[in-house]
Amino acid sequence: MPRTVRVAVCSTPLRVPDGTDSEKHAYNLDVAEELITRAAEQNADIACLPEVFHIKGVSRAGKSGEWFEDVPGGPTYTRMSQVARRLNINVVAPIFALEEGVRRNLAMVFDRSGRYVGGYRKVHLTKVESQEWGIVPGHDWPVFELDLGRIGITICYDVNFPEGFRILALQGAEIIFHPTVYSMYGEVGWEAVITSRAIDNCVYVCPVNNGIDGDAPWMPGMCLNRSSVIGPDGLFLADLGRYWGMAVAEIDLDRPRIVRSMGDSGEANFRENMWEHRRPETYGKLTEQGYWVANGYPHETAAVVEGKHEE
């Protein structure tokens, strides 16, 4: 029996209108609500926004403590809770957060009732985030149980580390949302990486980024966008391309990925085959720092390891 879910990716604008930082913040929240409303009108079960969508265009937002909002209780937290409840839709809303005074890059999760289910704290921080902005990394990979199924979240730089995606899949995540603000010269490398995260783990992966206006040029170094829904076989089921907006894909979480002559003779369920053939007893070295760090490269979270930042 199919277990059908409608997933929406909501790409907010790369460029925001001129104004004060407060006006830009208000604009970002208004656009986010508009996109989630459009998703709900298309019967989406869940909508995801880009990384720190609330402060796009705000000057020095990373350094300025005023743009790290309380969770629970801050303005974006309150607004997204109200939107989820009013529209009867699950929402993933990533922001700069203050949790008991600690700065986080946090993806908040709200259920259809507007209840705060929990949040994912970005594990792999860039040097700018950790050393200049004072953000403290998370240390776990939570899976959230919603009425539609089990979801996991990774954020931006996390995409370069396949271990997090695998841990989420091992814990039963069926959809992994990937809010980001990635910018680069083109999508060849990005597409190879993001599709491999879906294929290797037999999960749906949904990157969500900022996009340009329909009449604007895209140039290298701008946010790539490509907000999309990617299937377990690597196919793009929805894709906004360069442009901001909203896209919905209907997926079946119980649909098996049937393959032929891949790990077994004849036809087989790839997910079941893959998990059966794992050899975790041989993977111990994944928990070691490894050659490059041991030979002089700095370790980004060393301060946390040494107890200089407390959880």
N, C-alpha and C positions, 0 to 999 in steps of 0.2 A: 504494500500500500504506500503510495507516495506521501512524503512529508514535505509539503510545499511551503516555501517561505519567500516573501518578497522583500528584497534587500535594496536599500537606496543609498547611493553615494551623493553627498551634497557638497559640491565644490564652490567655495566662496571666492569673491573677486580678488585677484592679485593686486589690483590698484583700487584704492578707496578715494572718495571725494576729498578735496581739500577741506580743512577745518581744524579745530582744536583736537587734541588727543581724546578728550571726552566725547566729542562729536563723532570721531572715528570709531571709538569703542561702541557707541550707541548704534552707529550704522552697521557695524559687523554683527551685532546681536539681531538687529532688524532683518538683515539679509538671511542670517541663519534661520530665523523663525519662518521667513517666507519660503525658503527651500524645504524645510521640514514640513511645512503646510502642504506644499506641492507633492511631496512624497506621500503624505497621508491621504491626499486626494486620489492618489494612484494605488491606494490600499497597501502601501508598504508596511511591513511589520517592524522594521528597524531602519533608522537613518544614522549615518555617521558623518561628522564634520571634520575638517582638516585640523592638523596640529595647531594649537594655540590660535584658533580662528578669531578669538575675541579681540586680539591686539594687533591685527594686521594694519600696517600703516602708522601705528603709534610709535613715536620717537623714543628711543632708548628704553623700550618696554622691558627688555631683559635685565637691564641694570637698575631700573627704577622700581623700588619695592612696592609702589602704589598699584602696580599692575599685576601683582601676585594676589589673587583673591582667596578669601577664606573658603575652605571646604570642610564642613558644610557652612552655608549661610551667606556666601558672597553674592553679588549681583548676577553673575553669569550662572552660577549654581541655581539660584532662585528662578531665573528666567527659563532655563532649560527644564527644570522640574515642572514648571507651570505649562510649558509647551507640550511636554510629553503627556501630561495628564489631560490637557484640553483636547489633544489630537488623538489620544489613545494609541501611542506609538512608542516603541523603545528607542532610546536616543544614546549615542556615544558622542560626548562633547569634550574635546581635549583643551585644557587651559593651563596657564601658569597659576599654580595653586599654592596656598599656605595651609599646611596641615599642622596644627598646633605650633605655628610659628616657623615651620620648616618649609623651605622653598622646594617645590616639586614641578616637574613637567608631568602633568597628570591627565589621563583620559577618564573622565567621569562617565558612569553608566547609570541611566535612569530607566525604570520599567514603565509600562503603559500607565500605571497609576501615578507616575511622577516620583515614586520612591527611589531614593539613591541606593542602588544595589552595591556600589563600591567603585573603586578606581584602580587603574593600572598606572604605576609610577615608572616612568621611563628608566630602563636599566642601563642602557649604553648612552652615556652623555658625551657630547662633544667637549673639547677643551674650553670653548667659549662658555658653554652652559655651566660647567663645573667650576672653572677657575675664575671667570670674569663675572658671572651672574649669580654664583653662590647656590646653584641648584644641587640638591642631594639626590643621588640615584636610588632607584628602588632595588630590591634584592629578590624579588620573586615574580612568578609568571602566573597570575590568577586566571582561572576560567570562571566565567559568569554564567549561571543557569538562568535563562529567561524562558518565557512561555514558548518561544519559537525553537529553542535548542540551546546548545552550549557555544559560547563565543569566547575568543581570546583577543588580545590587543597587543600590537607592537607599535612603536613610534619611530618614524624617520630613520635615524642612524642605526637603529636596531636591525634594519633589513640586511646589514652587512654581516650579521652574526647568525648563522643558521641554527645554532643551538637553541635559541629562544623559541623559534617556530616549532622545532621538534618537541621541545618540552610541552608546549601548549597542545600539540597534537597527541602526545602520549597521555595527557591529562583529559583527553576527550573533546577538545575544541573542534567544532565542525566548521566554523567560520572564523577567520582571523582578520580583524580590521586593522588597517595600517595607515592611520593618519600621519601626514608628513608635510614638510615644506621643501622637499627636494628640488634643487635646481642644478642644471648641468648642461653639457653641450648637446646632448641628444639622448634618445631613449634606447639605443642598442644595448648598452650594458645594463641599464635599469631593467629593461624588459626581460633580459636573460635571467637576472637575479630574482625579480619578483615572481615570474612564472615558475621558476624552479622551486620556490618556497611552497607553492601550491602543489606542484607535481610530486615533489619528494615526500610530502606529508599527507597527500590525498585529502586535502581540505580546500575549501573556498577561501580565497584571499581577496581582500577589498582595499586597495590603496585609495586614499582620499587626499587631494592636494588643492592648492589654489589654482585658478585658471584666468586666462585673459579674456577681454571682451571680444565679441564676434568680429569687430572691425579693427582690432589691434594687431600689430605684428608680434610674432614670437621671435625672440633672439636668444642665442646661447647665454646661459647664466641666469635666465629667468626661471621661475618655477615651471617644472615640466608639465604639471597637471597629470593627465592620463588617469584621472579618477575613474575607477572601473571595478567590475566584478569579474574575477578570474576563476574558472572552474578547476577541479582537481586534475584535469588533463592539460591545463595550461591555456585553454581557449578563453578569449575575452568574450564574456556574455553581455557586457555593457561597457561602454567606454565613452567618456566625454571629450576625448582628444585634448586639444590645448585649452578648451574654453570652459569658463565657469558655468555652473548650472546644476541640474539634478538628473540623475539617471537611475532607473529601477530595473532589476533583473529578477525574474522568478526562477528559483532553484528548488531542487528536490534533494533534501538532505539524506534521504534513504536510497538515492539512486546509486547503485554500485558502479565502480569503474572496472568494467570487464576488459581484460587484455588477453592476448593469445601469445603463447610461447615466450612469456616474460616471467621467469622464475618457476615455471611449471609447464608441463606439456599440455597442449590444448588450451581451452579457455579457462580463465581463473579470475577471481576477484583480487585486483591488485592490492587494495588496502589490506585485506586479510593475509595475502601472501607476504607482503612486505613486513607486517608486524610479526608474522610467524618466523620469518627468516632473520630477524634482527639478532645480533650477537653482543648484547650489552656487556657481557663479561670481558669483552676485548676493548671496550671504549674508555677505560679508566684514564688514559692520558688526556682526555678532553678536559679533565678538571685541573690539569697542571698549567702553570703560566706559559711554559713553552720556551723554545730557543730564543726568540727575538726579545721578549721581555727580560729573560734571564741574562741576556748579553747587552743590556744597557738601555733598552727602550723604556720610556716612562710608562708606568701603569696608571691609567686615568683615575681609578677608584682607590688608589693607594691610601689616600687620606681617610677614606671610610674604613678600609681594612685595618688601619692602625688605630682606629677609634677616635679620630679627630672630629668626625661628624657622627652624631648619634641618631639612630632611627627614631 
